[in-house]
Amino acid sequence: MDFSQKMLRDNALSGKVIVITGGGSGLGKAMTRYFMELGANVAITSRNLEKLQTTAAELEQSTGAKCLPLACDVRHYDQVENMLAEVLKAYGKVDVLLNNAAGNFISPTERLSANAFDTVIDIVLKGTKNCTLAFGKHWIDTQQTSATVLNIVTTYAFTGSAYVVPSATAKAGVLAMTRSLAVEWAKYGIRTNAIAPGPFPTKGAWDRLLPGDLADKFDMAKKVPLKRVGDHQELANLAAYLVSDFSAYINGEVVVIDGGEWLKGAGQFNLLEQIPEEMWDMLEMMIKAKKNG
């Protein structure tokens, strides 16, 4: 099966204007490319304007759609407002905000400085809040009839996770915001949803999280019941659906796309999969003997 196949029909996002934070590389770039292939005009933002410009030129050439690169540090509300103004100047409107910008450290929490903790909270939670608030206020003030916010969270937003405590804390806040605003802002025609991806390795992010040969030793595919990691197009397919009009009745939902990884980790007895068949035969015989005894 080819997991890199594109899901939606051509022009499914025609006429939509989509803003993607952290859109210059990795999963953000994969989603941006697919949105453009489906006819959307896109603005991508991050702090690195040079990288954004390179990505925008590449994607415009390969898709024929427009991609506007804008430098924006989502930690600062005034920069977010300026970015929104530039999008409106270029495109005249905005239909979708995709909060994808993130930061993370893998570390024992006691080794983190307060500033390191704050860096992740500020990018993930405060940055998502800044963008959502600025865009939401614009949509409500202009009485736009429909708009969509899509947040990228993570499955440990539900459960928490050791060694990524700042990220878990921030993503849990984003998830709570997603569900809360889905109810509060629905009356304005604003849908708010989230995606919780499992392992979708990207060169930049995974090299930072797992430097050296750690990535090889820490094989994420082994944790996934489907025994593989995700293909970037699979995530792009889901994101495109959730920002399209085909998902107009989905609101306040978080969609997990992880091959069953978090459920495997959550089940109390899931480790029993390591028991070989012969031992199951022995256990069955012991249980039957006990019943008959």
Secondary structure by P-SEA (a helix, b strand, c coil): cccccccccccccccbbbbbcccccaaaaaaaaaaaaaccccccccccaaaaaaaaaaaaaaccbbbbbbbbccccaaaaaaaaaaaaaacccccbbbcccccccccccccccaaaaaaaaaacaaaaaaaaaaaaaaaaaaccccbbbbbbbccccccccccaaaaaaaaaaaaaaaaaaaaaaccccbbbbbbbbcccccaaaaaaaccccccccccccccccccbbbbaaaaaaaaaaaacccccccccbbbbcccaaaaaaaccccccccccaaaaaaaaaaaaaaaac
